[in-house]
């Protein structure tokens, strides 16, 4: 199993906030200006910029300023790393639950306890 380390911790910490998750969901559809990203949010532009800075610090989002417009885009490799980790965890959990299910089906004491 790969060692994801501290970078994955920062990604999940950034995604723990609902506003930042909404931003990531929007950015998955494609690059967008900060003002467009802020439009549906009920907060000031400086507050939106603070959220963007958190997303940039963990590597999920990259922004660049061209003229007067700052455009944000998702970094798919970083998002994919989080998805890979979650998939590994899900596979491990499913194997454990399958083993538990097999154990419960094979254990004759379980059938007697279930009929009480």
Secondary structure, DSSP 4 states (H G I P E B T S, - for coil): ----HHHHHHHHHHHTSHHHHHHHHHHHT--EEHHHHHHTSSS-HHHHHHHHHHHHHTTSEEEEEETTEEEEEE-HHHHHHHHHHHHHHHHHHHHHHHHHHHHHHH-HHHHHHHT-
